Amino acid sequence: MIRHLAGVCEVVEDIDAAVVFYRDVVGIPVEFEPGATYAHATLNGVLHFGIWERGAAAVAIFGDGACRERMPLGFRVGFEVVSLAVATATLQRRGASVEDGSGYAPSGQSTRRVTLPSGSLADLLETPWAREIGS
């Protein structure tokens, strides 16, 4: 069902402070436009490392910024799956809570979110252009 770890993302209250930390304190290159709600850090060995402002994450995942408090702070993982439909159905059949909101990116990536036992969310991803990774 799971092909490989697709990436990690930290959901934060203060994206500006997080960017300063990763870029200026830790020394990781970070792509970030002032005023943006998402940043991408480049780190060897990680396919994707994102920094996401909590309110924007709540809108993307729950469809409503009023759900901000439902969006857990901290790190999230993304799992590339063989088939998003099969993984979603299998996890739901096994008792997992899969969020109704799905996403589709112009790059062709489709996503669903599953609630982990800790209360955190993980991404389930089907990314056609990443198929050669982890084969």
C-alpha atoms as an extended CHARMM CRD file, in Angstrom:
* protein
*
       135  EXT
         1         1  MET       CA              0.0000000000        0.0000000000        0.0000000000  PROA      1               0.0000000000
         2         2  ILE       CA              2.7230000000        2.5520000000        0.9640000000  PROA      2               0.0000000000
         3         3  ARG       CA              5.5130000000        3.0670000000       -1.5860000000  PROA      3               0.0000000000
         4         4  HSD       CA              7.8000000000        5.4880000000        0.2980000000  PROA      4               0.0000000000
         5         5  LEU       CA              7.9380000000        8.4930000000        2.6040000000  PROA      5               0.0000000000
         6         6  ALA       CA              7.0200000000       11.4260000000        0.3760000000  PROA      6               0.0000000000
         7         7  GLY       CA              7.9800000000       14.2250000000        2.7400000000  PROA      7               0.0000000000
         8         8  VAL       CA              7.5350000000       16.0690000000        5.9920000000  PROA      8               0.0000000000
         9         9  CYS       CA              5.8850000000       19.3610000000        6.7710000000  PROA      9               0.0000000000
        10        10  GLU       CA              5.8180000000       21.4010000000        9.9460000000  PROA      10              0.0000000000
        11        11  VAL       CA              2.5740000000       23.2210000000       10.6960000000  PROA      11              0.0000000000
        12        12  VAL       CA              3.4090000000       26.4120000000       12.5980000000  PROA      12              0.0000000000
        13        13  GLU       CA              1.6640000000       29.4250000000       14.1190000000  PROA      13              0.0000000000
        14        14  ASP       CA              4.3420000000       31.8900000000       12.9910000000  PROA      14              0.0000000000
        15        15  ILE       CA              5.7180000000       31.0440000000        9.5510000000  PROA      15              0.0000000000
        16        16  ASP       CA              8.0910000000       34.0190000000        9.5160000000  PROA      16              0.0000000000
        17        17  ALA       CA              9.7580000000       32.8330000000       12.7280000000  PROA      17              0.0000000000
        18        18  ALA       CA              9.9350000000       29.2550000000       11.4140000000  PROA      18              0.0000000000
        19        19  VAL       CA             11.5640000000       30.3960000000        8.1580000000  PROA      19              0.0000000000
        20        20  VAL       CA             14.1250000000       32.4550000000       10.0950000000  PROA      20              0.0000000000
        21        21  PHE       CA             14.8530000000       29.4350000000       12.3100000000  PROA      21              0.0000000000
        22        22  TYR       CA             15.3810000000       26.9290000000        9.4940000000  PROA      22              0.0000000000
        23        23  ARG       CA             17.1500000000       29.3580000000        7.1440000000  PROA      23              0.0000000000
        24        24  ASP       CA             19.2200000000       31.5550000000        9.4670000000  PROA      24              0.0000000000
        25        25  VAL       CA             19.7270000000       29.4120000000       12.5600000000  PROA      25              0.0000000000
        26        26  VAL       CA             19.8580000000       25.8640000000       11.1610000000  PROA      26              0.0000000000
        27        27  GLY       CA             21.2430000000       26.9020000000        7.7680000000  PROA      27              0.0000000000
        28        28  ILE       CA             18.7990000000       25.0620000000        5.4780000000  PROA      28              0.0000000000
        29        29  PRO       CA             17.9520000000       26.7970000000        2.1780000000  PROA      29              0.0000000000
        30        30  VAL       CA             14.3150000000       27.9270000000        2.2920000000  PROA      30              0.0000000000
        31        31  GLU       CA             12.1890000000       29.2190000000       -0.6010000000  PROA      31              0.0000000000
        32        32  PHE       CA              9.7340000000       31.7370000000        0.8490000000  PROA      32              0.0000000000
        33        33  GLU       CA              7.9640000000       34.8400000000       -0.3770000000  PROA      33              0.0000000000
        34        34  PRO       CA              7.1480000000       37.4170000000        2.3280000000  PROA      34              0.0000000000
        35        35  GLY       CA              3.4580000000       37.2100000000        3.1860000000  PROA      35              0.0000000000
        36        36  ALA       CA              3.1460000000       33.6360000000        1.9070000000  PROA      36              0.0000000000
        37        37  THR       CA              1.6090000000       30.8830000000        4.0330000000  PROA      37              0.0000000000
        38        38  TYR       CA              3.8500000000       28.0480000000        2.7880000000  PROA      38              0.0000000000
        39        39  ALA       CA              7.6000000000       27.6540000000        2.4440000000  PROA      39              0.0000000000
        40        40  HSD       CA              9.7200000000       24.9030000000        0.9400000000  PROA      40              0.0000000000
        41        41  ALA       CA             13.0440000000       23.9350000000        2.4810000000  PROA      41              0.0000000000
        42        42  THR       CA             15.7070000000       22.0000000000        0.5830000000  PROA      42              0.0000000000
        43        43  LEU       CA             17.3080000000       19.2240000000        2.5900000000  PROA      43              0.0000000000
        44        44  ASN       CA             19.3330000000       16.3280000000        1.1820000000  PROA      44              0.0000000000
        45        45  GLY       CA             17.6300000000       12.9830000000        1.7050000000  PROA      45              0.0000000000
        46        46  VAL       CA             14.1220000000       14.4400000000        1.9640000000  PROA      46              0.0000000000
        47        47  LEU       CA             11.9020000000       14.5670000000       -1.1150000000  PROA      47              0.0000000000
        48        48  HSD       CA              9.8430000000       17.4280000000        0.2930000000  PROA      48              0.0000000000
        49        49  PHE       CA             10.1910000000       19.4980000000        3.4660000000  PROA      49              0.0000000000
        50        50  GLY       CA              7.5100000000       22.1360000000        3.8740000000  PROA      50              0.0000000000
        51        51  ILE       CA              6.6590000000       24.7800000000        6.4470000000  PROA      51              0.0000000000
        52        52  TRP       CA              2.9340000000       25.5990000000        6.5340000000  PROA      52              0.0000000000
        53        53  GLU       CA              1.0960000000       28.3240000000        8.4210000000  PROA      53              0.0000000000
        54        54  ARG       CA             -1.6380000000       26.8010000000       10.5920000000  PROA      54              0.0000000000
        55        55  GLY       CA             -4.5780000000       28.8320000000        9.2540000000  PROA      55              0.0000000000
        56        56  ALA       CA             -3.7000000000       28.0980000000        5.6310000000  PROA      56              0.0000000000
        57        57  ALA       CA             -3.3000000000       24.4060000000        6.4490000000  PROA      57              0.0000000000
        58        58  ALA       CA             -6.7600000000       24.3930000000        8.0740000000  PROA      58              0.0000000000
        59        59  VAL       CA             -8.3140000000       25.9240000000        4.9630000000  PROA      59              0.0000000000
        60        60  ALA       CA             -6.5720000000       23.4150000000        2.6790000000  PROA      60              0.0000000000
        61        61  ILE       CA             -7.4350000000       20.3780000000        4.7940000000  PROA      61              0.0000000000
        62        62  PHE       CA            -10.7730000000       21.1940000000        6.4210000000  PROA      62              0.0000000000
        63        63  GLY       CA            -12.0240000000       23.7500000000        3.8990000000  PROA      63              0.0000000000
        64        64  ASP       CA            -12.4660000000       26.4700000000        6.5150000000  PROA      64              0.0000000000
        65        65  GLY       CA            -10.0820000000       28.7940000000        8.3470000000  PROA      65              0.0000000000
        66        66  ALA       CA            -12.4200000000       28.5990000000       11.3570000000  PROA      66              0.0000000000
        67        67  CYS       CA            -11.0980000000       25.0470000000       11.8090000000  PROA      67              0.0000000000
        68        68  ARG       CA             -7.6830000000       26.4490000000       12.7810000000  PROA      68              0.0000000000
        69        69  GLU       CA             -7.7780000000       24.8290000000       16.2400000000  PROA      69              0.0000000000
        70        70  ARG       CA             -8.4780000000       21.4080000000       14.6750000000  PROA      70              0.0000000000
        71        71  MET       CA             -5.2000000000       21.6660000000       12.7380000000  PROA      71              0.0000000000
        72        72  PRO       CA             -2.4810000000       20.1220000000       14.9060000000  PROA      72              0.0000000000
        73        73  LEU       CA              0.7850000000       22.0250000000       15.2230000000  PROA      73              0.0000000000
        74        74  GLY       CA              4.0190000000       20.1710000000       14.6290000000  PROA      74              0.0000000000
        75        75  PHE       CA              5.3300000000       17.7490000000       12.0690000000  PROA      75              0.0000000000
        76        76  ARG       CA              3.2880000000       15.8070000000        9.5490000000  PROA      76              0.0000000000
        77        77  VAL       CA              4.4450000000       13.0410000000        7.2720000000  PROA      77              0.0000000000
        78        78  GLY       CA              3.3310000000       12.2540000000        3.7580000000  PROA      78              0.0000000000
        79        79  PHE       CA              3.1680000000        8.6970000000        2.4570000000  PROA      79              0.0000000000
        80        80  GLU       CA              3.2320000000        7.9740000000       -1.2730000000  PROA      80              0.0000000000
        81        81  VAL       CA              0.7660000000        5.1510000000       -1.9370000000  PROA      81              0.0000000000
        82        82  VAL       CA              0.3070000000        2.8050000000       -4.8790000000  PROA      82              0.0000000000
        83        83  SER       CA             -3.3540000000        3.8250000000       -5.2900000000  PROA      83              0.0000000000
        84        84  LEU       CA             -5.0460000000        6.6040000000       -3.3430000000  PROA      84              0.0000000000
        85        85  ALA       CA             -8.4810000000        5.0410000000       -3.7910000000  PROA      85              0.0000000000
        86        86  VAL       CA             -7.3290000000        1.6200000000       -2.5820000000  PROA      86              0.0000000000
        87        87  ALA       CA             -5.3230000000        3.0490000000        0.3540000000  PROA      87              0.0000000000
        88        88  THR       CA             -8.2630000000        5.2210000000        1.4400000000  PROA      88              0.0000000000
        89        89  ALA       CA            -10.7480000000        2.3370000000        1.2700000000  PROA      89              0.0000000000
        90        90  THR       CA             -8.3680000000       -0.0520000000        3.0420000000  PROA      90              0.0000000000
        91        91  LEU       CA             -7.6290000000        2.3640000000        5.8870000000  PROA      91              0.0000000000
        92        92  GLN       CA            -11.2960000000        3.2300000000        6.3610000000  PROA      92              0.0000000000
        93        93  ARG       CA            -12.2330000000       -0.4660000000        6.3730000000  PROA      93              0.0000000000
        94        94  ARG       CA             -9.5840000000       -1.0020000000        9.0700000000  PROA      94              0.0000000000
        95        95  GLY       CA            -11.0500000000        1.7640000000       11.2370000000  PROA      95              0.0000000000
        96        96  ALA       CA             -8.8760000000        4.7740000000       10.3540000000  PROA      96              0.0000000000
        97        97  SER       CA            -10.3700000000        8.2400000000       10.1640000000  PROA      97              0.0000000000
        98        98  VAL       CA             -9.7380000000        9.6500000000        6.6970000000  PROA      98              0.0000000000
        99        99  GLU       CA            -10.6290000000       13.3190000000        6.1760000000  PROA      99              0.0000000000
       100       100  ASP       CA            -13.2510000000       13.9580000000        3.5130000000  PROA      100             0.0000000000
       101       101  GLY       CA            -11.3420000000       16.8520000000        1.9630000000  PROA      101             0.0000000000
       102       102  SER       CA             -9.2210000000       15.6570000000       -0.9000000000  PROA      102             0.0000000000
       103       103  GLY       CA             -6.8830000000       17.6720000000       -2.9840000000  PROA      103             0.0000000000
       104       104  TYR       CA             -5.6000000000       17.6360000000       -6.5120000000  PROA      104             0.0000000000
       105       105  ALA       CA             -2.6100000000       19.7130000000       -7.5680000000  PROA      105             0.0000000000
       106       106  PRO       CA             -1.9090000000       20.9460000000      -11.1000000000  PROA      106             0.0000000000
       107       107  SER       CA              1.2080000000       18.7400000000      -10.9890000000  PROA      107             0.0000000000
       108       108  GLY       CA             -1.0780000000       15.6990000000      -11.0020000000  PROA      108             0.0000000000
       109       109  GLN       CA             -0.6690000000       14.8260000000       -7.3240000000  PROA      109             0.0000000000
       110       110  SER       CA             -3.8070000000       13.7230000000       -5.4420000000  PROA      110             0.0000000000
       111       111  THR       CA             -4.0500000000       13.7370000000       -1.6390000000  PROA      111             0.0000000000
       112       112  ARG       CA             -6.1580000000       12.5680000000        1.2880000000  PROA      112             0.0000000000
       113       113  ARG       CA             -5.4520000000       12.9860000000        5.0030000000  PROA      113             0.0000000000
       114       114  VAL       CA             -5.6190000000       10.3020000000        7.6720000000  PROA      114             0.0000000000
       115       115  THR       CA             -5.7820000000       10.9770000000       11.4130000000  PROA      115             0.0000000000
       116       116  LEU       CA             -2.9960000000        9.2140000000       13.3090000000  PROA      116             0.0000000000
       117       117  PRO       CA             -3.4680000000        7.7550000000       16.8150000000  PROA      117             0.0000000000
       118       118  SER       CA             -1.6430000000       10.8210000000       18.2260000000  PROA      118             0.0000000000
       119       119  GLY       CA             -4.2730000000       13.1290000000       16.7230000000  PROA      119             0.0000000000
       120       120  SER       CA             -1.8280000000       14.3820000000       14.0890000000  PROA      120             0.0000000000
       121       121  LEU       CA             -2.6360000000       14.1820000000       10.4120000000  PROA      121             0.0000000000
       122       122  ALA       CA             -0.6430000000       12.3420000000        7.7530000000  PROA      122             0.0000000000
       123       123  ASP       CA             -0.9260000000       12.8360000000        4.0100000000  PROA      123             0.0000000000
       124       124  LEU       CA             -1.6770000000       10.0050000000        1.6220000000  PROA      124             0.0000000000
       125       125  LEU       CA             -0.3290000000       10.9680000000       -1.7810000000  PROA      125             0.0000000000
       126       126  GLU       CA             -0.5850000000        9.5770000000       -5.2760000000  PROA      126             0.0000000000
       127       127  THR       CA              2.0280000000       11.3240000000       -7.3810000000  PROA      127             0.0000000000
       128       128  PRO       CA              2.3800000000       10.0040000000      -10.9270000000  PROA      128             0.0000000000
       129       129  TRP       CA              5.7230000000       11.7300000000      -11.5550000000  PROA      129             0.0000000000
       130       130  ALA       CA              7.2680000000       10.1660000000       -8.4110000000  PROA      130             0.0000000000
       131       131  ARG       CA              6.6530000000        6.5620000000       -9.4610000000  PROA      131             0.0000000000
       132       132  GLU       CA             10.3100000000        5.7710000000      -10.1190000000  PROA      132             0.0000000000
       133       133  ILE       CA             11.2050000000        6.6490000000       -6.5150000000  PROA      133             0.0000000000
       134       134  GLY       CA             11.1490000000        3.6510000000       -4.1980000000  PROA      134             0.0000000000
       135       135  SER       CA             10.4930000000        1.1680000000       -6.9970000000  PROA      135             0.0000000000
